[in-house]
């Protein structure tokens, strides 16, 4: 009988022989595993590259916008807390960005206090128009301040909400919001114009919300009866 040492060597030889023998089942399974791992890596890499390329235009628009504001505002993003936008923060977005623009000069707010204006900007981008619509259908059911809204319909009173402008495009959602204490009609109009210039187009939907309401769909309002909002 073979001693234990010899038996171990023979088992090792058999294992190596099966692993490198193209006709062995072990070799075939090992090859399939490596091929599956390679294909999975390729798919993941392709997906990442596709996402980066698809949202590159939005990233460039954000960079151009921040640069255009550089004379009046400082960009802040470290240790800043992004506002909660209801279900939007939990949707399956593919790209996301958030930052705060803080004014370099002090101004007086609506109650007479002096301070630097702060504006919160958030961006959510999706894989496709279908994915974006799917995210919106969930968001509208749990919108700002966890309130349900109907697409295309005005909300006259909206307690607790801050002044907010929302630009909705085919594959992304862009928002700016700020404190009710800083609300000023001219500021609001300026922000709307800037948001539409940098992040909108002729097909963009726009939602405008004043302090405690109202909420209005001021550009390309959706059809409330469209079945896609019932998903």
C-alpha positions, 0 to 999 in steps of 0.5 A: 500500500502507498504511504500517506505521503505518496498518496498525497503526492498522487492526489496533487498530481491528479488535481493538477492534471485534471485542472490543466487537461482540456478534456477534463470536467474540472478544466472545463468548469474552471474555464467557464468560471474565468470566462464568466468572471471576465464577461462580468467585468467587461459588462460592469466596465461598459456600464460605468463608461456608458453612464459617465459618457451619457451624463458628461453633458450635465457635468459640463453644464454644472461646471459652467454654471459654477464658473459663471457664479464664481464672482458672487458665490463660493462653492461649498460641498464638504460638511454640507447637508443636502436637503431632503426632497421626499422620495427623490433622494431614494430613487435609482439615479445613475449620477448625483451631485450636490453643492451649496453656493454661499454669497460672498457679500452679505445682504439683508433678509426679509426679517431685517437680519444681515447674512450671506445668502445660501443656495442649495443645488441638487442634480439627479440623472438616470439611465434612460427617459423611462427610468427617469419617468419611473423615478418621477412617478414615485417622487410625485407620490412622496414629494417635498415635505412628504406630500403627494402631488398630482402631475400638472396640477397646482397646489395652492397651499404647501405648508413647510416647503422652502422656495424651490425651482425644479427643472425636469428633463428627459433623463435628469432632474435639477433643483435649487432651493433656499430659505424662506427668510431670503425669499425675494421675487426678483431673486426667484426670477433670477434663479429661474432664468439661470436654471433654465439657461444652464440646465433646461431646454425647450422640452423641460418641465418646470415646477416653481414653489414659493414659501409655503406654496403655491406650487405651479407647473410653469413650463410644459406641464404634464398631463395628469391623466397620463398612465405613466404617472400611475406606475 
